Amino acid sequence: MNAKSRATAKRRRGRLDRADDAKASASGQVLVVDVGGTSVKILATGQNEERSFPSGPTLTPRQMVSGVKKLARDWTYDVVSIGYPGPVLHGCPMAEPYNLGRGWVGFDFAAAFGRPVKVVNDAAMQALGSYNGGKMLFLGLGTGLGSTLIVNGIVEPMELGHLPYKKGTYEDYVGRAGLERHGKKKWRRHVADVVARFIAALEPDDTVIGGGNVKKLDRLPPHSRAGANANAFRGGFRLWGEERALPHTGTRSKPRT
């Protein structure tokens, strides 16, 4: 089998796997967990309000699971989607996150939740929820810089934020640290420059700027549209074959007692 045939077979297997997942979860309920550098946000099938609790540089996966279980204790769910702030391969984190505690690589999320779990890169999950077809580039402006390319439904998470740029990396200039270091005006110029570079290099049909800091832009870079953090939840539902219209979500900043 040549390289082209292997690639075609791999895509076909991926579509079949997603079809099987959709059948398996057709009558089930999904809990989506969006793990970020400042907070962990959750939403489940049938719920109209997201919930959250603070994360931060000491958060371990065991603490995350414990916090999610406590926050979702009155929700029913059969499967779990996790958006992870780092590289993921075959559903497993491949490196410790830059902005959280240690212990994520090799952690058994399915055993901890007692449910089937799918782990994907957080930018990939938000990108999947933003996707309308064709070739789409997603860039997430948050604690760092998330990046994902989706081509004809095939999701390709990337780590563009860690590539060299000026005197550091792209993430150093357009992530939260760059915003705090350079101020909003220079940060906006850096964002416009970075987005233009990626569009020129990757030639997408559609470019989505998401993440929590997209709202700090006074105008969007040319040839792009704004995403929404709520799309991360839509992406998490789509991982299990569930389509749903998302509510206008409010956030609880602390777990209920």
NUVEX-50579 format. One line per field, with one value per atom (N, C-alpha, C): residue in one letter; x, y, z. Coordinates in steps of 0.001 Angstrom, whole numbers, plus 500000, padded with zeros to 6 digits. Each point is the difference from the previous one (the first is absolute). Example, Ala and Ser with C-alpha at 12.3 -4.5 7.8 and 13.67 -1.06 7.14 Angstrom:
residu = c(a_a_a_s_s_s) $
east = c(513190_499110_500900_499650_500820_499230) $
north = c(494310_501190_501200_501050_501190_501090) $
up = c(507800_500000_500000_499280_500060_500730) $
//
This chain:
residu = c(m_m_m_n_n_n_a_a_a_k_k_k_s_s_s_r_r_r_a_a_a_t_t_t_a_a_a_k_k_k_r_r_r_r_r_r_r_r_r_g_g_g_r_r_r_l_l_l_d_d_d_r_r_r_a_a_a_d_d_d_d_d_d_a_a_a_k_k_k_a_a_a_s_s_s_a_a_a_s_s_s_g_g_g_q_q_q_v_v_v_l_l_l_v_v_v_v_v_v_d_d_d_v_v_v_g_g_g_g_g_g_t_t_t_s_s_s_v_v_v_k_k_k_i_i_i_l_l_l_a_a_a_t_t_t_g_g_g_q_q_q_n_n_n_e_e_e_e_e_e_r_r_r_s_s_s_f_f_f_p_p_p_s_s_s_g_g_g_p_p_p_t_t_t_l_l_l_t_t_t_p_p_p_r_r_r_q_q_q_m_m_m_v_v_v_s_s_s_g_g_g_v_v_v_k_k_k_k_k_k_l_l_l_a_a_a_r_r_r_d_d_d_w_w_w_t_t_t_y_y_y_d_d_d_v_v_v_v_v_v_s_s_s_i_i_i_g_g_g_y_y_y_p_p_p_g_g_g_p_p_p_v_v_v_l_l_l_h_h_h_g_g_g_c_c_c_p_p_p_m_m_m_a_a_a_e_e_e_p_p_p_y_y_y_n_n_n_l_l_l_g_g_g_r_r_r_g_g_g_w_w_w_v_v_v_g_g_g_f_f_f_d_d_d_f_f_f_a_a_a_a_a_a_a_a_a_f_f_f_g_g_g_r_r_r_p_p_p_v_v_v_k_k_k_v_v_v_v_v_v_n_n_n_d_d_d_a_a_a_a_a_a_m_m_m_q_q_q_a_a_a_l_l_l_g_g_g_s_s_s_y_y_y_n_n_n_g_g_g_g_g_g_k_k_k_m_m_m_l_l_l_f_f_f_l_l_l_g_g_g_l_l_l_g_g_g_t_t_t_g_g_g_l_l_l_g_g_g_s_s_s_t_t_t_l_l_l_i_i_i_v_v_v_n_n_n_g_g_g_i_i_i_v_v_v_e_e_e_p_p_p_m_m_m_e_e_e_l_l_l_g_g_g_h_h_h_l_l_l_p_p_p_y_y_y_k_k_k_k_k_k_g_g_g_t_t_t_y_y_y_e_e_e_d_d_d_y_y_y_v_v_v_g_g_g_r_r_r_a_a_a_g_g_g_l_l_l_e_e_e_r_r_r_h_h_h_g_g_g_k_k_k_k_k_k_k_k_k_w_w_w_r_r_r_r_r_r_h_h_h_v_v_v_a_a_a_d_d_d_v_v_v_v_v_v_a_a_a_r_r_r_f_f_f_i_i_i_a_a_a_a_a_a_l_l_l_e_e_e_p_p_p_d_d_d_d_d_d_t_t_t_v_v_v_i_i_i_g_g_g_g_g_g_g_g_g_n_n_n_v_v_v_k_k_k_k_k_k_l_l_l_d_d_d_r_r_r_l_l_l_p_p_p_p_p_p_h_h_h_s_s_s_r_r_r_a_a_a_g_g_g_a_a_a_n_n_n_a_a_a_n_n_n_a_a_a_f_f_f_r_r_r_g_g_g_g_g_g_f_f_f_r_r_r_l_l_l_w_w_w_g_g_g_e_e_e_e_e_e_r_r_r_a_a_a_l_l_l_p_p_p_h_h_h_t_t_t_g_g_g_t_t_t_r_r_r_s_s_s_k_k_k_p_p_p_r_r_r_t_t_t) $
east = c(500857_499143_500888_499769_500828_499546_500776_499718_498619_499606_498687_498880_500154_498989_499911_501171_499996_499295_500261_499356_498495_499557_498566_499369_500683_499484_499910_501004_499995_498818_499728_498861_498690_499928_498782_499783_501088_499878_499535_500526_499597_498519_499482_498573_499170_500463_499279_500006_501149_500083_499017_499933_499076_498560_499705_498648_499651_500959_499775_499774_500794_499839_498620_499540_498690_498906_500117_499017_500048_501240_500159_499430_500060_499579_498651_499303_498755_498991_499971_499046_500682_501296_500740_500088_500526_500158_501479_500406_501411_500309_501101_500545_501244_500022_501143_500779_501309_500895_501038_500010_500951_501021_501212_501043_500851_499973_500780_501019_500814_501048_499495_498789_499447_498736_499307_498784_499713_499206_499477_498503_499499_498581_499343_498750_499295_498581_499485_498603_499609_498748_499538_498747_499736_498789_498779_499147_498762_500109_501220_500199_500051_499569_499936_500953_500815_500934_501326_501082_501318_500379_500897_500523_501522_500655_501462_500586_501299_500764_501416_500734_501341_500981_500917_501094_501284_501034_501230_501206_501176_501275_500249_499136_500194_498944_499059_498906_500508_499718_500358_498765_500190_498828_499066_500551_499145_499148_500584_499229_498942_500354_499038_498796_500250_498907_499135_500635_499262_499108_500557_499225_498841_500231_498930_498890_500369_498996_499146_500640_499270_499053_500481_499209_498831_500193_498973_499250_500018_499447_498492_499296_498559_499661_501017_499794_500160_499296_500146_500817_501010_500797_500564_500127_500460_501416_500409_501333_500547_501328_500652_500917_499959_500970_500851_501318_500904_500826_499954_500894_501227_501166_501241_500949_500588_500856_501435_500129_501306_499838_501113_499924_499399_499144_499321_500195_500342_500154_499217_499097_499169_499273_499511_499211_500795_501325_500845_500868_500035_500919_501438_500726_501372_501043_499578_500924_499221_500698_499353_499590_498892_499548_500925_500111_500879_499463_498675_499408_499269_500210_499343_501038_499531_500902_500466_500656_500570_499111_500335_499327_498968_499869_498971_500379_501275_500442_499895_499274_499830_498846_499300_498881_498830_499332_498877_498695_499572_498796_498738_499962_498823_499792_501088_499888_499592_500546_499696_498540_499460_498596_499047_500513_499129_499080_500452_499225_500964_499506_500840_500367_501261_500492_500741_499775_500802_500734_501314_500830_500516_499808_500530_500644_500841_500559_498866_500128_498901_499687_501045_499754_499290_500346_499343_498524_499682_498604_499190_500580_499298_499912_501061_499981_498898_499877_498971_498613_499806_498713_499760_501063_499895_499908_500177_500218_498712_500054_498849_500300_501186_500349_501239_500527_501177_501278_500887_501291_499987_499978_499880_501220_500522_501073_499391_500318_499531_501206_499928_501030_499328_500437_499390_500874_499497_500720_499575_500854_499683_501244_500178_501227_501205_499853_501026_499400_500474_499442_499677_498705_499571_499885_500186_499918_499573_499087_499495_499617_500229_499557_499021_498851_499034_499821_500237_499906_498991_498866_498950_499624_499883_499570_501100_501216_501127_500681_500042_500544_501494_500791_501452_500453_500096_500517_501443_500374_501360_500523_501299_500642_500737_499293_500622_500494_499367_500356_501410_500613_501345_501100_499607_501001_500681_501247_500734_499324_499996_499434_500687_500552_500728_501053_499895_500990_499523_498964_499473_499209_498755_499084_498739_499164_498723_499195_499990_499243_500489_501311_500550_499429_499598_499540_498478_499281_498540_499245_500717_499373_499785_499528_499688_501245_501153_501240_500373_499815_500299_499076_498730_499032_500395_500405_500380_501326_500917_501321_499989_499308_500072_498846_498931_498836_499071_498757_498964_500273_500521_500205_501025_501168_501027_499556_499315_499511_499084_499115_499088_500769_501074_500810_500674_500490_500629_498990_498792_498963_499720_499838_499723_501128_501230_501149_500061_499788_500073_498894_498796_498882_500274_500500_500307_501051_501027_501050_499435_499152_499451_499039_499197_499084_500788_501067_500822_500660_500423_500714_499058_498825_499123_498837_499692_498958_498665_499437_498714_498834_498881_498766_499339_500231_499316_500981_500078_500885_499178_500089_499244_500971_499752_500783_499154_500432_499240_500832_499594_500699_499440_500348_499433_500396_501151_500474_499583_499209_499544_499169_499343_499170_500835_501303_500874_500489_499634_500339_498995_500491_499060_499383_500718_499450_500729_499314_500568_501002_501036_500917_499251_500473_499339_499827_498883_499707_499841_499485_499776_498644_499523_498766_500233_499183_500159_499345_500686_499413_499440_499576_499461_500446_500280_500429_498963_498723_498938_500148_500705_500209_500837_500778_500735_499027_498894_498990_499372_499669_499433_500970_501299_500991_500046_499884_499998_498807_498832_498827_500180_500578_500203_500958_500913_500919_499246_498820_499194_498787_500040_498926_498756_500084_498824_500047_498928_499852_498952_500310_499021_500253_498921_500135_500427_500987_500506_499196_499752_499292_500926_499425_500823_500501_501289_500517_500492_499632_500568_500984_500848_501039_499892_500041_500156_501479_500493_501437_500508_499122_500437_499049_500514_499100_498946_498837_498965_500345_499583_500258_498741) $
north = c(498806_501194_501238_500931_501197_501023_501101_501015_500604_500259_500595_499069_498707_499013_499879_500027_499917_501207_501186_501211_499930_499500_499864_499015_498879_498998_500565_500800_500594_500935_500824_500914_499228_498891_499197_499379_499494_499421_501048_501237_501072_500289_499999_500259_498867_498758_498861_500043_500376_500105_501037_501150_501042_499535_499236_499471_499040_499131_499079_500763_501073_500805_500630_500480_500640_498999_498759_498982_499670_499888_499612_501033_501297_501062_500589_499381_500585_500173_499076_500099_500420_500300_500376_501505_500425_501415_500307_501150_500370_501101_499833_501060_500539_501302_500628_500798_499773_500671_500785_501310_500872_500473_499426_500289_501176_501098_501169_500372_500987_500429_500754_500569_500752_499375_499168_499367_498700_499156_498783_500200_499893_500233_498707_499810_498766_500302_499100_500059_498590_499632_498647_500045_498893_499850_500375_500838_500372_501145_500506_501109_501323_501061_501311_501020_499575_500928_499301_500560_499438_500285_499199_500196_500004_500602_500042_500110_499679_500237_500390_500706_500479_498857_500171_499047_500662_500078_500671_499086_500525_499291_498788_499751_498821_498926_500233_499048_498688_498894_498669_499369_498943_499357_499395_499484_499424_501084_501173_501119_500474_499995_500396_499072_498692_499036_500150_500164_500172_501247_501099_501234_499869_499316_499806_499129_498919_499112_500738_500832_500753_500993_500671_501023_499395_498767_499357_498914_500047_498887_499829_501066_499881_499837_499781_499768_498516_499545_498630_500015_499143_499912_498586_499581_498644_499963_501081_500090_501400_500158_501273_500412_501284_500604_500983_499952_500910_500770_501325_500847_500294_499537_500047_501060_500859_501081_499553_499108_499479_498978_499462_499028_498679_499431_498733_499072_498750_499003_498755_499573_498818_500089_501196_500181_500110_500129_500073_501267_500771_501140_499546_500729_499622_500863_501066_500876_500666_500316_500697_501407_500512_501333_501084_501094_501093_500753_500061_500908_499300_498670_499250_499190_499179_499155_498801_499069_498833_498769_498937_498725_499680_500832_499799_498893_499903_498962_498632_499092_498664_499863_501085_499922_499265_499137_499209_500740_500821_500813_499133_498937_499138_499325_499534_499371_501017_501213_501028_500435_500101_500399_498816_498790_498844_500019_500631_500155_499940_499672_500168_501474_500259_501379_500183_501146_500402_501282_499984_501169_500539_501296_500662_501313_500542_501320_501014_500947_500939_500873_500427_500791_499161_498711_499120_499829_499932_499838_501253_501186_501227_500156_499580_500069_499118_498779_499088_500598_500712_500645_501214_500539_501180_499649_498731_499573_499970_500601_500005_499326_499415_499327_500585_499271_500461_499899_500962_500055_501179_499703_501039_500051_501193_500232_500606_499396_500541_500451_501225_500539_500467_499465_500321_500920_501204_500989_499847_499359_499789_500146_499091_500000_499849_499159_499843_500287_499292_500098_498599_499690_498707_500056_498872_499986_498628_500012_498767_500270_499030_500057_498848_500309_498959_500035_498873_499909_498911_500431_499057_499051_500553_499227_499286_500002_499353_501033_499742_500943_499753_501056_499920_501027_499612_500937_500367_501243_500459_500727_500241_500737_501201_500798_501150_501029_500084_501006_499886_498811_499789_500156_500376_500247_501348_500167_501263_501193_501120_501248_501162_500922_501146_499510_500462_499614_498864_499324_498907_499048_499737_499160_500797_499467_500656_500168_498963_500027_501101_500260_501045_501367_500190_501313_500134_498925_500137_499253_499293_499380_501028_499526_500912_500739_499318_500646_501151_499811_501067_501182_499736_501073_500812_499322_500687_500736_499435_500599_501208_499879_501032_500996_499653_500877_499676_500454_499608_500480_501224_500561_499194_499737_499216_498554_499478_498627_499834_500951_499935_499997_500809_500022_498651_499399_498691_498950_500050_499053_500130_501231_500215_499447_500210_499523_498480_499387_498543_499342_500513_499430_500109_501150_500189_499006_499753_499041_498589_499591_498646_499835_501023_499925_499897_500785_499966_498633_499393_498722_498819_500012_498829_500114_501219_500248_499326_500286_499400_500675_499277_500588_500874_499658_500641_500081_501153_500164_500474_499279_500322_500404_501157_500468_499792_499085_499696_500241_499353_500183_501173_500047_501010_501425_500190_501361_500581_499264_500564_501258_500066_501168_501251_499842_501150_500637_499416_500590_501100_501157_501055_499702_499256_499505_498711_499154_498713_500172_499165_500027_499715_500517_499744_498507_499674_498621_499039_500494_499127_500314_499073_500205_499610_500524_499719_498680_499228_498806_500344_498999_500204_498843_500298_498932_498895_500371_498992_498946_500331_499008_498823_500186_498869_498934_500432_499037_499296_500763_499372_498950_500342_499047_498756_500164_498849_499097_500586_499191_499291_500717_499402_498808_499988_498858_498685_500092_498808_499940_500798_499935_500755_500872_500758_501408_500417_501371_500693_501213_500742_501482_500767_501457_500349_500855_500345_501132_499945_501091_501189_501134_501121_499639_499695_499446_501077_499840_500812_499133_500593_499231_500137_498903_500021_499964_500954_500102_499018_499480_499087_498826_498845_498851_500332_499366_500183_499198_500473_499285_499313) $
up = c(500000_500000_500000_499036_499943_501026_500089_501031_499831_498736_499755_500439_499707_500390_501514_500674_501471_500600_499436_500515_499810_498825_499742_500971_500239_500936_501407_500377_501342_500166_498955_500083_500079_499195_500016_501373_500602_501343_500991_499856_500902_499884_498752_499807_500584_499806_500558_501517_500605_501456_500510_499288_500443_499866_498937_499824_501135_500371_501117_501293_500214_501206_500043_498832_499948_500383_499472_500341_501486_500513_501410_500938_499599_500917_499630_499004_499515_501124_500942_501090_501298_499940_501190_500164_501122_500296_500180_499472_499933_501008_500718_500846_499312_499724_499347_501033_500035_500944_499205_500163_499309_501026_499925_500987_499506_500721_499620_501051_499684_500918_501205_499899_501134_500575_499201_500512_499267_500641_499394_499858_498764_499723_499552_500399_499655_499533_499156_499559_499602_500271_499686_499138_499345_499204_500832_499429_500673_500981_500230_500936_499231_500642_499358_500592_500954_500622_500262_499480_500282_501445_500513_501349_499913_500990_499949_501399_500080_501220_499589_500866_499633_499796_499040_499826_500482_499176_500411_499963_500335_499776_500887_500980_500855_499761_499082_499796_499407_500674_499509_499350_499203_499398_501036_501067_501041_500651_500239_500550_499012_498705_498979_500010_499989_499989_501242_501150_501247_499942_499489_499895_499034_498877_499015_500591_500649_500588_501030_500807_501008_499345_498967_499333_499213_499504_499166_500752_501325_500765_499810_499588_499775_498520_499156_498568_499695_498990_499522_498711_499913_498786_499861_498740_499691_499453_499331_499401_500247_499824_500322_498858_499654_499074_500786_499779_500701_498978_500076_499220_500837_499531_500778_499429_500828_499506_499705_499023_499621_498895_499481_498916_500469_499137_500293_498808_500262_498941_500386_499111_500237_501344_500312_501207_501284_499898_501195_499970_501095_500054_499788_499148_499662_500695_500655_500730_501126_501080_501101_499549_500504_499597_500541_499254_500403_501219_500139_500981_501147_500113_501067_500763_500951_500756_499184_500655_499325_500192_499237_500160_498941_498976_498979_499015_499675_499061_500685_499373_500558_500976_500292_500942_499355_500763_499492_500283_499051_500178_500043_499190_499979_501348_500600_501318_501052_499902_500994_499932_498794_499853_500093_499743_499963_498794_498924_498767_498807_498807_498804_499828_499666_499894_498685_499346_498850_500368_499817_500279_498671_499771_498812_500428_499142_500253_500136_500925_500257_498788_499271_498792_498945_499914_499039_500342_501280_500400_499658_500266_499648_498482_499296_498543_499429_500524_499522_500183_501101_500234_499130_499396_499142_498525_499682_498616_499191_498784_499101_498665_499833_498759_499355_499006_499265_500799_499773_500683_500964_501287_501016_500908_500206_500970_501253_501138_501284_500816_500516_500886_501286_501129_501281_500823_500264_500813_501452_500780_501400_500836_500947_500792_499082_498987_498966_498642_498972_498657_499516_499942_499485_498490_499346_498538_499500_499034_499406_498556_499141_498614_499783_499406_499643_498490_499356_498545_499651_499423_499604_501134_501192_501165_500747_499478_500683_500886_501294_500978_500182_499816_500166_501039_501270_501016_499701_500290_499756_501236_500014_501087_499412_499205_499351_501009_501136_500995_500519_499881_500538_498954_498777_498968_500234_499536_500216_499318_500719_499476_500707_499236_500542_501011_501255_501003_500908_499569_500809_499131_500399_499236_499710_499110_499726_501283_500825_501243_500944_500002_500863_499670_498745_499561_499977_499716_499894_501101_500868_501166_501104_501142_501105_500484_500036_500451_499079_498688_499055_500168_500265_500245_501221_501064_501230_499859_499238_499844_499068_498871_498972_500039_500704_500004_498839_500133_499049_498577_499853_498657_499206_500596_499303_499822_501009_499910_498798_499784_498850_498681_499932_498779_499780_501090_499878_499545_500549_499596_498502_499522_498577_499133_500431_499224_499998_501151_500110_499177_500108_499233_498503_499565_498576_499532_500814_499639_499837_500938_499936_498827_499727_498863_498693_499895_498785_499822_501093_499917_499764_500626_499986_499020_499540_499001_500340_501168_500359_499269_499908_499486_501055_501247_501123_501161_500649_501159_501186_501086_501207_501101_500601_501142_501244_500857_501200_501246_501089_501269_500786_501261_500881_499687_499327_499757_498657_499215_498729_500243_501145_500306_500265_500168_500239_498689_498877_498707_499670_499543_499608_498642_499166_498735_499646_499249_499628_498873_499956_498869_498694_498877_498715_499725_499360_499567_501172_501117_501149_500625_500790_500762_501448_500870_501423_500364_500810_500573_501374_500721_501340_500878_501263_500903_500107_499828_500072_498915_498910_498945_500473_501067_500564_500483_500572_500439_498800_498954_498812_499439_499969_499524_500860_501304_500902_499788_499717_499687_498657_499030_498679_500039_500945_500121_500189_500599_500245_499072_498921_499016_500375_501002_500428_499427_499358_499525_500854_500400_500789_499860_500141_500055_501415_500111_501320_500607_501303_500672_500188_500383_500436_501395_500085_501250_500930_501264_501058_500745_500850_500655_501508_500681_501444_500297_500720_500197_501043_500818_501055_500067_500452_500199_501042_499827_501000_501244_501122_501252_500490) $
//
